[in-house]
Amino acid sequence: MLLNLKTLALNPIAFNLGPIEVHWYGIIIASGVILAVYLAVSEGKRRGINPDDIYDMILWALPAALICARLYYVIFQWGYYKDNPGEIIKIWDGGIAIYGSLIGAMIVVIWFCRKRFIPVWLMLDVAAPTVILAQSIGRWGNFMNQEAFGKPTTLHYLQGLHLPQFIINQMNISGAYRQPTFLYESLWSLLGFCVLMVLRHNPHLFKQGEVFLAYVMWYSFGRFFVEGMRTDSLMLFNLRVSQILSVILFFGAMALIGYRRRTQDNPWYLAGSNLRRKTMPTKEKNNV
């Protein structure tokens, strides 16, 4: 059943394939990824990036993102996992970190683009709005698992937000209503997607690389505040890891935009890519 009548919580299991339980968590994240790839391919065509290159990159980036997301989480929860090593692979129960996945995926993107002679910054620009959309969708996987929630609150507070009843019911966790921090981050990410999609096609607004850096600033700014409301944060020396990283990323991206504007004559984002056709060896060019 979709609804657990005893607790009024939604069932995290979507359906069973024999002995295999298919979780909503995985379905929702996969849906976000598929939509992100579709949008990235569409934009990539307009910017001169071969769709096959994006598909090939995804085949490398997705496993790396998933592995790094889990490793990031496990490292900062090692006190638990060192005593329960069999739990490390149970990614279907949740326990992945977005920042870990972004780090893993970005490493692959840089490696792949250099190998295929594709401008790295342009590829990151094409991907950035679709990634933040996937993040927005993916938070609903946390919702189904009743995780990534905030501090205790009241039924009256949740009703005051004019939330649908199914969200209010799902926020009743361990006998207490919780702040729907998954929703706050999902909406912030969705708004960021809309802003980037509207602004990135304005001529003479973004240099190549700046759509991606704007995404980094937008997401890290919102994540800093949402993280402060959560009760399940990964910790380092009594500090929230995601808040530390958010501060570093926000000011680092801001400084990098300023540095690149002052010292480099980078092409505009809308100029797209002609670099590959000019620099790729003839043999590889003929194999495309």
N, C-alpha and C positions, 0 to 999 in steps of 0.2 A: 504493500500500500504506500502511496505517496505521503500520506499523513499518518503519523503515529498518534492514535486517538488517546493514548494514555497521557502523553506529554504535550500533545498538540504541536510537536516539532515535526518538521519535514523529514522524510526518510532519506538519508544520504545515499541509499542504494537505488539506482534507477531501475535496474532489472537484472536478472540472472541468466547467464548462458551456461546451463548445466551447473557445475560447481563454481563457476567464475562469477563473482559479483562485479557488476559494472557500476561504478560510482558516478554520481552527478558531478562530483569534483572534476573528474577526468573529462567528462563530456563537455562541461562548460569551458574548461581551459582549452580543449581541442577546438571547440567552436570559435573561440577568440583568436586562436592561431590561424585557423583556416581563413577567417575574414581578414586578418592582418596580411596574410600572404597575398590574397586576392587584390587588396587595395595597393599593396606595395608593387605588385606586378603591373597594375594599371598605371600607376604614377611613374614607375621605372621606364615604361615604354615612352612616355612623354619626355623623359629626361635622357633618352638615348641609351638606356641599359637593357640589354638582351634579357627577355623573360627567363630563358633557360639558365642564365647566370644566377638569377634570383632563386630559382628552384634548386639548383645545385648547391647554392650557399645555404639554403634552409636545411638541406639534408645533413650538412655538417653542423650548422648552428643550433638546431633544436636539441640534438642529443647533448651537445656541450652545455647549453643553457640549463637543461634538466639536471644533468649531473652536478654542475656547479651550484645550482640552486639548492640541491639537497646537501652537498658537501658544506656549503656555507652554513646551513641550518645545523647540521650535525656537529660541526666544529664548535659552534657557540652553545651547543647543548651537550657537549661531550660528557659532562658529569652524569647524564642519564644514559647516553648511548654506549659508554664504555662498559656499563653493567648490563646492557641489553643490546648486544651487537646484532641480534636477529631482527631488531626493529629498524635498523638502518635502511633496509631496502623497501620498507613499507611506505612508499611515497604516496600511495593511494589514500592513506589516512591523513594526508596533509603533511605539513612540515617542510615546505620549501620556501626559500627566501628570494624575493624579487630582485634584490640587489645582487645576489649571487648569480642568478640567471642572466642579468644584464652584463655582468663582468665576463661570464663565459661566452655569451653570444658576441660581445664586442671583440674579444680576442680572435674569435673565428672570422668575423667580418673583416678585420684588418688583414689577417693572414690570407683569406680568400681573395680579397680585392687586389692585393699586391701580386698574387699568383696570376690573376686573370687580367691584370692591367686595367682595372676599373678604379676611378677616383674614390678613395676611401670615404672622404667627407661627403661626397655626393650620395653614396650608397647609404650612409648613416642618416642623411637628411631624408631620403626617400622612405626609410624604414621607421623613423622616429614617430610620426603621428600614428602609424598603424600599431606600433608597439604600445603606445600609451592607451590606445583603444582596447587592445588585447588585455592590458592590465586592468582596465575598467571592467571588462567582462569577467576576467578571471577572479575578481574579488567575490563574485557571486558563488564561486566554488567554495570559498571560505564560509560564506553564508550558509550553504547547505551542510557543511561540516560543523557548524556552530563554533567557528574559530575566528581569530583576528578581531575579537570583540573588545569593548572598552570596559570602563569601571562600572560598578553597579549604579543603576538609576531607578526611576520609578515608572510605573505604568502610565501615570498622568503625564510625565515628560514625553514618553514615546507617543502617546496619543496626541500630544500637543504639536508634534512634528507632522501630523496628518499622514502617518504611514499606513499602508495597507495592513489589515489584521494579520496576514500570514507572516509579515516581517516582525510585527510585535510579538507574535507567538514564538517565532524562532529565536528572538532575543531573550526569551526566558530560559536561562542556562543555570543549571545546578540550583534551582529554586530562587533565582534573583534575575530581575530584568537588567540588561546590559546596554551600554552605549553602542549603537550600531556603527562602529568605526569602519567596518568593511564598506558600509554605504557611503560614509563621508569620503573615503578615498576613491571609491568607484565614481562618484559624482564629480569629484575634483579632476580625476583623470579624463572623464568624458568631456568635461568643459575644456580641458587642455587640448584634447583631440580636436574639438570644434574650433578653438582659437587658432591652432596651428594650420588646420585645413583652410581656414579663411585667409590667414595672413601670408602663407608661404607662396601664394601665386601673385602677390603684389610685386610689381617690378621694382627693382632697386631698394628692396627692403632687407632681404637676407643674402649674404654671401654664402658660398658653399661651406657647409659645416655649421652654420648658425641656426638652421632649423633644428638640428640635433642638439646643439648646445642650449637652445631655448627650451627644448623638451626637458633636458636635464635640470635646468633651473626651475621650470614649472613643477615637475614632479617632486623634486627634492624639497622645494619650499612647502608644498602641501603635506608631504610625507612627514616632515619634521613635526608639524602640529598634530597630525593624526596619531603619530607614534606616541606622543606624549599622553594621549588618552587611553592607550591600550594597556592591558594587564599581562600580555604574553610576550613582551618585548625580549629580544635577545640582548643580554647584558655583557658589558665588559667593564670591570672595575666600578660597578654600581652606576655605570652610564649606559644609556640605551644605544646600542650599536647603530641602529638605523638613523638615530638623530645625529650622531657623530658624523656618519657618512653623508647624511643630507647636507650638513653645514659645509663639509669639505667640497662636495660636488657643486653646491649652489655657487659658492664664491670662486671655486676653481673654474667653472664654466663661464662665469661673468668675467673673470680676469683673462681667460683665454680668448673670449670674443674681443675684448679691448686690445690685447696683444696682437692678435692676427689682423685687426683693422689698422693698427699703427705700423706694423712691420711687413705686412705681406699684401700683395696685390692679387687677391683671390677672385675668381670669376663669380658672377652672380649665380644664385641657385637655379634660376630659370634658364641659364645658359646651357644647362645640361652637360652632356659628355661627348666630346669628340676625341678625347685623349686616347681611348682604346684603339680607334682606327689608325691613329698616327703612330703609336708606339708598339703595338703588338707585332711580333715576328710573323713573317708571311706564312710560315707553316701553320702556326696556331690560328691565324686569321682565316685560312682556308678550311679549317676544321670546325669553325663555328656553325 
